[in-house]
Amino acid sequence: MLALGAREEKDPKTLGELFYLCCDEIEDIRFAEAVLLIMELFASTLNKQFLLSEEQIQQFLIRFLNSYLLF
C-alpha cells in the first residue's frame, strides 16, 4: 500500500488530489433545487412531446404532487 501511495503522489498520469480539489469547488445543490430542476425538465418534456399548454402542464403537476402528498 505504501508503494501504491508513493506512485500516486509521483506519477504525473494520476490526478492525486486534483479530483478532491475540484469537488470542493462545486457547490452542492439542495434537494429542493434538484426536485425543481426535475419538475422543470418533466414539464418541458410534456410540452414538447404532447403539445400541452402551460396551464395543462401546471394542472397536471399540481394533481401529481397532490396525489403524492396524500400517501
N, C-alpha and C positions, 0 to 999 in steps of 0.2 A: 504494500500500500504506500509505503514511503517513496518507492521508485516511481510509482504512478503519479503521486503528488508532485514530485520533483520534475517529472517530464511535463506535466501540465503547466507548471509555472514557467518552464523554459522554452517549450515548444511553440514557435510562432504560429503553428497551424491551429492551436486551440485558442478559444476565446477567453478562458480563465474567468476573471471577474467581470468582464465586459457585459455578459448576459445579465448579471445581477445589477450592474450599474444602470443598464437600460431599463430594467424592470422598475427600479426605483424612480425613474423619471416619468414613467407612465402613470397618469392619475387613474386610480380605480374609480369606476363608475358605481354609483349606488344602485341598489336593487330596483328602486322606483324608476330611476332613469333607464335601466335596462328594460324593464317592463314597458315603459313608454315607447322606447325605440322599437320593440317588437310589435306593439299595437299599431304604431305608425306604418311599419312595414306591412303588416296584415291589412290595414285599411288601404294602402296603396295598391296592394295585390288585388283586393276586392274591386277596386276602382278600375284597374286595367283589365282584369280577366272577365269580370261580369258586368262591366259598364254601369256600375251603380252610382247614384248621385251621392254627394257628401251627406245629405240628410238621411238617405237609406243606410249608408255606412254607419253613421252615428247611432241610428236606431238599433242596428244590428249589434254594434259594440256594447251599447247600453244593456240590451237584452242578454247578451253573452256574459257580461260582467255580473249582472244581477242574478243570473242563474248560477254562476259560480259562487257568489257570495252567500246564496241561500243554503248551500250544502255545508 
